[in-house]
Amino acid sequence: MNFENIAEQVYQETFDKMFDALVEEYKRGEIDLETLEANADEQSQVLLNGMFEGETKFAYTNAIVDAHQFVISKVKNGTLVVEAE
């Protein structure tokens, strides 16, 4: 990892893994919209606190919040649905 780009790399890796995991959990019915919204709110507070803890922690938490918000938007606009078994 290049030290100059570490925060960006941490963000992208975290976002990709978190987004994929959230999509799969939602499709399997293991997490609902209300839980996604509560988690996003909680992580947003962590993000605000993380601003004072360093750039890498900020990037990591920002990626978690963004992944939650992106999944929430996909659920709300109907492009992500629970798959029937």
N, C-alpha and C positions, 0 to 999 in steps of 0.2 A: 504494500500500500504506500502510495506517495503521501508524505506528511503534509504537503500543500493541499491535497484534495481529500484528506481523511474524512472531514465532516460531510462532504458531498457523497463520498462512497458509503459512509455509514448510513446516511439518509436513504440513498437509493436501495441498498441491500435490505434495510429494515422495512422500508415501504413495500417493496416487492413481496417479501416473506409475509408481512402482516396482512397485506391486501389479499394475497392468495389464500391464506389461512381463514380470513374472515369470510371470503366468498364461499369457500367450501363448507365452513360451519353453517352459514346461512342456508345454503342449498340443502344441507342434510337436516335442517330444522333444529340445530343445536344452539343457535343464538337467534334472538328476535330483534326487531327494530328498536324496541324500548331499551334492551340491553346494549345494543350498539350505541344508541344516543347517550345512555348513562356512562358508558366507557369513554366515549369521545369527550364528554364534559369533564370527567375525572382526569383524563390525560391532558386536557387543555389547561387545567389547574397545575398539573405537574410541569407542563411546558412553561407556564409563566414563572414558576419557581426555578426551573432549569435554566432560564436565561442568565442566572447569576452563577451557574455551576460549570460553565464552559461550553465552548462551541460544539464539541462532539456530543455531549449529553443533550444539548439543545437540538441538534440535528436528528438524533435518535428519537427523542420524544416527539418532535415535529413530524417525523415520518409516521409514527404510530397514530397521531391525531389525524393526519391527512388520509391515511388508509381507512380509518373508521369513517371519516366524513365522505370519502369517495364511495364506499360501500353503502352508506346511508342514502346517498343521492341515487345510486343505482336501484336500491329497493324502492324508494319513493317514486321514481319515474317509471318503474315497472320493468326495467331491463334485467333485474336480478330477482328470481323467484325461487321459492322452495321447490325442490324437485320431488315429485311424488314417487314413492317406491312401489 
